[in-house]
């Protein structure tokens, strides 16, 4: 079989489906935004040969990391259709799939078209989904700018077409930013042009905060300068010196902090001549981030910095 026509399947390890909140991994890099799990008794080895410590597998998979919320696993990915087959091409698209975390049974799936983008098919389903433990809702940011809120049972609560409503610019390589939940907000970012006060040329890397329950736009913020690149840095939220900050890598090659409740820019730190793609980590009052592109002050590539 041609590998380009198939997706990597989803593998669920035995430790990933603990009952209750302890088993939740509702957003990118987990509950502490650091990739750290406080679970006990994690397996230190696994293998598909003989199913060592593997609870179940699924032939459905993709590029994004799945999330786990309330005993279910969610993933957005491309559909199974072969884009090299004219008969299947018209049906090909992106989808959200929900599995029962204990059994691997598909509970529901929602398939939709990919439009207004030249992102290649192998990169469809780039950004991870995010789940809200408070409401049980889950959110997807598709490669073509569909931003949709589902209930845990797959009912669409609200949606926005970011290309049509907010002037999103589609990157060629599939780089799509993972949304995050903070208090009553679901926050997303993308490169935007010609929308509102922050959308005038040149394009800006812009954050949009929506009410997580209703989809109402709460604030818009465009920190930083002219984007040098597309990017997919997922921001983190931390309280530093009494201020609740959203901190993320920017398309202008800098790390920027804004007020998570208002969107007001607080500070910026330029690092690279290309966009930053790494998710920062906060420890106390220090922010750590890395990149692999051109540095702004030398001909060397890449560095890690503590700010």
CORFEN-V120132 format. One record per residue. N is the residue number from 1. PHI is phi in whole degrees, 0 to 359 (none if undefined). PSI is psi as a letter, one per 40 degrees, with the letter a starting at -180 (none if undefined). Layout:
N_PHI_PSI ; N_PHI_PSI
This chain:
1_none_i ; 2_280_h ; 3_296_d ; 4_293_e ; 5_266_e ; 6_232_i ; 7_252_i ; 8_297_h ; 9_283_i ; 10_270_h ; 11_240_h ; 12_251_h ; 13_278_i ; 14_298_d ; 15_280_e ; 16_275_e ; 17_233_f ; 18_299_i ; 19_284_i ; 20_76_a ; 21_297_d ; 22_300_d ; 23_270_e ; 24_286_h ; 25_223_g ; 26_277_e ; 27_206_i ; 28_307_h ; 29_69_e ; 30_83_a ; 31_294_d ; 32_254_e ; 33_59_f ; 34_232_e ; 35_80_e ; 36_264_h ; 37_250_h ; 38_267_e ; 39_297_i ; 40_257_i ; 41_72_f ; 42_291_i ; 43_289_i ; 44_254_e ; 45_204_i ; 46_204_i ; 47_203_h ; 48_287_d ; 49_284_h ; 50_83_e ; 51_58_f ; 52_295_h ; 53_57_f ; 54_251_h ; 55_280_d ; 56_199_i ; 57_231_i ; 58_224_i ; 59_288_e ; 60_274_h ; 61_193_a ; 62_180_a ; 63_278_d ; 64_285_i ; 65_276_h ; 66_286_i ; 67_243_i ; 68_235_h ; 69_210_h ; 70_54_f ; 71_79_e ; 72_228_i ; 73_248_h ; 74_235_i ; 75_209_h ; 76_254_h ; 77_199_i ; 78_286_i ; 79_283_i ; 80_280_e ; 81_293_i ; 82_274_h ; 83_288_e ; 84_277_e ; 85_257_h ; 86_304_d ; 87_288_d ; 88_264_d ; 89_303_d ; 90_294_d ; 91_265_e ; 92_293_i ; 93_185_a ; 94_250_i ; 95_208_i ; 96_251_h ; 97_239_h ; 98_239_h ; 99_249_i ; 100_287_h ; 101_293_d ; 102_275_d ; 103_246_d ; 104_83_e ; 105_290_h ; 106_287_h ; 107_275_d ; 108_200_i ; 109_213_i ; 110_229_h ; 111_254_i ; 112_211_i ; 113_289_i ; 114_254_h ; 115_215_i ; 116_54_f ; 117_204_i ; 118_251_f ; 119_299_h ; 120_292_i ; 121_305_d ; 122_296_e ; 123_255_e ; 124_292_h ; 125_86_f ; 126_276_d ; 127_287_i ; 128_286_i ; 129_283_i ; 130_223_i ; 131_243_i ; 132_249_h ; 133_300_d ; 134_289_d ; 135_260_e ; 136_82_e ; 137_282_i ; 138_232_i ; 139_229_i ; 140_233_i ; 141_242_h ; 142_279_i ; 143_294_d ; 144_263_e ; 145_90_e ; 146_280_h ; 147_245_h ; 148_230_i ; 149_250_h ; 150_244_i ; 151_286_i ; 152_298_e ; 153_262_e ; 154_95_e ; 155_280_h ; 156_285_h ; 157_271_d ; 158_200_i ; 159_203_i ; 160_226_i ; 161_265_h ; 162_294_d ; 163_295_d ; 164_280_d ; 165_267_d ; 166_232_e ; 167_71_f ; 168_299_i ; 169_260_h ; 170_276_h ; 171_283_i ; 172_287_d ; 173_262_e ; 174_95_e ; 175_295_h ; 176_231_h ; 177_274_h ; 178_286_h ; 179_286_i ; 180_228_i ; 181_257_h ; 182_218_h ; 183_54_b ; 184_265_e ; 185_245_i ; 186_244_h ; 187_243_h ; 188_224_i ; 189_220_i ; 190_191_i ; 191_281_h ; 192_231_i ; 193_219_h ; 194_59_f ; 195_218_h ; 196_64_a ; 197_290_d ; 198_262_e ; 199_261_e ; 200_291_i ; 201_302_i ; 202_288_i ; 203_298_i ; 204_231_i ; 205_285_h ; 206_235_h ; 207_259_i ; 208_233_h ; 209_252_h ; 210_245_i ; 211_297_h ; 212_293_d ; 213_271_d ; 214_251_e ; 215_83_e ; 216_292_h ; 217_289_h ; 218_257_d ; 219_202_i ; 220_229_h ; 221_217_h ; 222_232_g ; 223_288_i ; 224_88_a ; 225_253_a ; 226_297_h ; 227_296_h ; 228_262_e ; 229_191_i ; 230_285_i ; 231_205_i ; 232_216_f ; 233_290_h ; 234_274_h ; 235_288_i ; 236_235_i ; 237_243_h ; 238_212_i ; 239_266_h ; 240_235_h ; 241_52_f ; 242_82_e ; 243_248_h ; 244_279_h ; 245_250_i ; 246_257_h ; 247_236_h ; 248_206_i ; 249_288_i ; 250_239_i ; 251_292_e ; 252_272_e ; 253_87_e ; 254_239_i ; 255_258_h ; 256_229_i ; 257_243_h ; 258_229_i ; 259_292_h ; 260_293_d ; 261_265_d ; 262_236_d ; 263_85_e ; 264_293_h ; 265_297_i ; 266_246_d ; 267_204_i ; 268_217_i ; 269_218_h ; 270_281_h ; 271_231_d ; 272_225_i ; 273_270_e ; 274_227_i ; 275_293_i ; 276_268_h ; 277_248_e ; 278_277_i ; 279_282_h ; 280_288_i ; 281_234_h ; 282_248_h ; 283_226_h ; 284_65_b ; 285_262_e ; 286_256_i ; 287_241_h ; 288_248_h ; 289_207_i ; 290_232_i ; 291_205_i ; 292_239_f ; 293_254_a ; 294_293_h ; 295_285_i ; 296_281_e ; 297_237_e ; 298_201_i ; 299_269_e ; 300_285_i ; 301_254_h ; 302_81_i ; 303_188_i ; 304_241_h ; 305_227_i ; 306_250_h ; 307_245_none
